Amino acid sequence: MSSHTAEVVICGAGIAGIAAAYHLAVRRGVRGIVLVDERPPLSLTSDKSTECYRNWWPGPGDDMVALMNRSIDLLEELARESGNAFRMNRRGYLFATADPAQVSVFVERAREAEARGVGPTRIHRRGASDYRPAPADGFENQPTGVDVITDPALALRHFPYLAPDTLAVLHARRCGWFSGQQLGMYLLERAREAGVRLLEGRLERIDARGGRVRSVRVSARGGEMTIATPRFVDAAGPFFAPVARLLGVEVPVFCERHAKVAFNDSLGAMPRSAPMTIWTDPVTLPWSDEERRDLAASAEHKRLVEEFPAGVHGRPEGAGESPVVLLIWTYDAGGVPFSPAAGRRRRRLLHEDPREPVPGGPLADRGRLRAGGPLRLRPDGLQRRGRSAGRPHHGAPPSGVRAGVPLVPVRRPGVP
Ligand SMILES: Cc1cc2nc3c(=O)[nH]c(=O)nc-3n(C[C@H](O)[C@H](O)[C@H](O)COP(=O)(O)OP(=O)(O)OC[C@H]3O[C@@H](n4cnc5c(N)ncnc54)[C@H](O)[C@@H]3O)c2cc1C
């Protein structure tokens, strides 16, 4: 067994461990940092993300908003210094509703968010408004806060791809997405230039006798090694709790399954410049009568003709001619033991966070059922763009987002 020393050992080269290494080494000048991972950097959870960010967070209190505003400040600094190497945008999160009861709720949520530090609320009630659409690229000189458009004609003028019965939209502005992979690689390169060593191996033991970290044991390709260190960072992602246990610390953290579907929007239902779009009403899927009958007769499939919860969301992915849309319908997560292999097999859409900021009220209070594709994009938009709608499923009406049909029973709604 070989022996080494380090000022800091970080377990995990996902975005959290790499960011910790970058900030310690590059911004704080700490030397002697070892970043240990048994996998290639950013390859476990961090390359599966939808890569969105937002300062739109619920209460109680303003803690999350303050944390996110600071995080976004840092992201913007990094985007500026790197020439926006990770393509950060500021398209915002667009919540949409066709439920009359939700319109005043949107206004109320925006005002509450303003009080938490999300930024100013701007209500647009009629056609002649100063609403400023978000650019597809870049993040500079954009408004913060929230725009709420309560005039349906104005909402559809700016977002013509939404369902024609859309009544209001809430556009949270200090939100968007970027390439998390490229951000991670940028931070890792800078950290390595500043002396951070990346060690491929599995961290198996931590010696924390007397209440202080003394050393860690790593099983690496060249054999076992002990690294004497006074400081240890647990950035093990889904293995955070088991790694904390090596320190003798029990942390009440559990894993949730989060999954997303990526598919080719071959019908062009979602414009490539769209913001993250969230339909906040419950939906039913637009089956034909024949399909509905067949599905309802099957114990396994009858849930597909029932109501699905609010909060389906999606965004375009990729530059140029990319046809890819990411779709996430976040519910039914629960605490689960983590297994990467099982996660790959299951292909389910799962998520749970009761604090997620859906602008609407409780699910039970939310209006009537609505037919239409899950994201409620208007089908005639396809024809307007000169595409053939086709028949995505036998006998089904056209919808560009049909591939997001969830495969699990409905339990909980949520939003990214
Ligand atoms: C489908 C999906 C969508 C998401 N969307 C968003 C989003 O839009 N916005 C957002 O902010 N977040 C999103 N997230 C969450 C985000 O991706 C994660 O919070 C983030 O990637 C976690 O990074 P991490 O570095 O903590 O963990 P990871 O990326 O999992 O890294 C942990 C690393 O630790 C290593 N490790 C663990 N134990 C050991 C050990 N004993 N020895 C050596 N190495 C070890 C692992 O190999 C791994 O590389 C999403 C997640 C998913 C799954």
The ligand as a MOL file (V3000), in Angstrom:
LIG
                    3D

  0  0  0     0  0            999 V3000
M  V30 BEGIN CTAB
M  V30 COUNTS 53 58 0 0 0
M  V30 BEGIN ATOM
M  V30 1 C -33.2190 13.4590 -14.8880 0
M  V30 2 C -32.5690 14.5100 -14.0290 0
M  V30 3 C -32.8210 15.8420 -14.2880 0
M  V30 4 C -32.2310 16.8210 -13.4910 0
M  V30 5 N -32.4440 18.1280 -13.8040 0
M  V30 6 C -31.8200 19.1030 -13.1030 0
M  V30 7 C -31.9610 20.4580 -13.4780 0
M  V30 8 O -32.6320 20.7900 -14.4540 0
M  V30 9 N -31.3010 21.3980 -12.7570 0
M  V30 10 C -30.5250 21.0580 -11.6630 0
M  V30 11 O -29.9340 21.9570 -11.0280 0
M  V30 12 N -30.3740 19.7610 -11.2890 0
M  V30 13 C -30.9870 18.7940 -11.9940 0
M  V30 14 N -30.8290 17.4900 -11.6450 0
M  V30 15 C -30.0160 17.1860 -10.4610 0
M  V30 16 C -28.5160 17.2790 -10.7760 0
M  V30 17 O -28.2420 16.5690 -11.9640 0
M  V30 18 C -27.7540 16.6710 -9.5960 0
M  V30 19 O -28.1170 17.3510 -8.4090 0
M  V30 20 C -26.2510 16.8010 -9.7630 0
M  V30 21 O -25.8150 16.3290 -11.0120 0
M  V30 22 C -25.5830 16.0160 -8.6400 0
M  V30 23 O -24.2090 16.1570 -8.8010 0
M  V30 24 P -23.2400 15.4920 -7.7660 0
M  V30 25 O -21.8560 15.9300 -8.1180 0
M  V30 26 O -23.7200 15.7290 -6.3790 0
M  V30 27 O -23.4370 13.9080 -7.9930 0
M  V30 28 P -22.9140 12.9460 -9.1480 0
M  V30 29 O -22.8810 13.6080 -10.4870 0
M  V30 30 O -23.6850 11.6880 -9.0310 0
M  V30 31 O -21.4070 12.6760 -8.7340 0
M  V30 32 C -21.0720 11.8770 -7.6140 0
M  V30 33 C -19.7770 11.1740 -7.9290 0
M  V30 34 O -19.3010 10.5400 -6.7570 0
M  V30 35 C -18.6610 9.3450 -7.1300 0
M  V30 36 N -18.5840 8.4440 -5.9750 0
M  V30 37 C -19.5980 8.1030 -5.1390 0
M  V30 38 N -19.1290 7.2940 -4.1570 0
M  V30 39 C -17.8060 7.1200 -4.3950 0
M  V30 40 C -16.7670 6.3810 -3.7310 0
M  V30 41 N -16.9800 5.6810 -2.6200 0
M  V30 42 N -15.5340 6.4280 -4.2770 0
M  V30 43 C -15.2720 7.1220 -5.3890 0
M  V30 44 N -16.2090 7.8480 -6.0530 0
M  V30 45 C -17.4560 7.8450 -5.5490 0
M  V30 46 C -19.5590 8.8010 -8.2510 0
M  V30 47 O -18.8340 7.9020 -9.0720 0
M  V30 48 C -19.9410 10.0810 -8.9910 0
M  V30 49 O -19.1110 10.3650 -10.0940 0
M  V30 50 C -31.3910 16.4670 -12.4030 0
M  V30 51 C -31.1280 15.1300 -12.1600 0
M  V30 52 C -31.7030 14.1610 -12.9550 0
M  V30 53 C -31.3880 12.7110 -12.6770 0
M  V30 END ATOM
M  V30 BEGIN BOND
M  V30 1 1 1 2
M  V30 2 1 2 3
M  V30 3 2 2 52
M  V30 4 2 3 4
M  V30 5 1 4 5
M  V30 6 1 4 50
M  V30 7 2 5 6
M  V30 8 1 6 7
M  V30 9 1 6 13
M  V30 10 2 7 8
M  V30 11 1 7 9
M  V30 12 1 9 10
M  V30 13 2 10 11
M  V30 14 1 10 12
M  V30 15 2 12 13
M  V30 16 1 13 14
M  V30 17 1 14 15
M  V30 18 1 14 50
M  V30 19 1 15 16
M  V30 20 1 16 17
M  V30 21 1 16 18
M  V30 22 1 18 19
M  V30 23 1 18 20
M  V30 24 1 20 21
M  V30 25 1 20 22
M  V30 26 1 22 23
M  V30 27 1 23 24
M  V30 28 2 24 25
M  V30 29 1 24 26
M  V30 30 1 24 27
M  V30 31 1 27 28
M  V30 32 2 28 29
M  V30 33 1 28 30
M  V30 34 1 28 31
M  V30 35 1 31 32
M  V30 36 1 32 33
M  V30 37 1 33 34
M  V30 38 1 33 48
M  V30 39 1 34 35
M  V30 40 1 35 36
M  V30 41 1 35 46
M  V30 42 1 36 37
M  V30 43 1 36 45
M  V30 44 2 37 38
M  V30 45 1 38 39
M  V30 46 1 39 40
M  V30 47 2 39 45
M  V30 48 1 40 41
M  V30 49 2 40 42
M  V30 50 1 42 43
M  V30 51 2 43 44
M  V30 52 1 44 45
M  V30 53 1 46 47
M  V30 54 1 46 48
M  V30 55 1 48 49
M  V30 56 2 50 51
M  V30 57 1 51 52
M  V30 58 1 52 53
M  V30 END BOND
M  V30 END CTAB
M  END
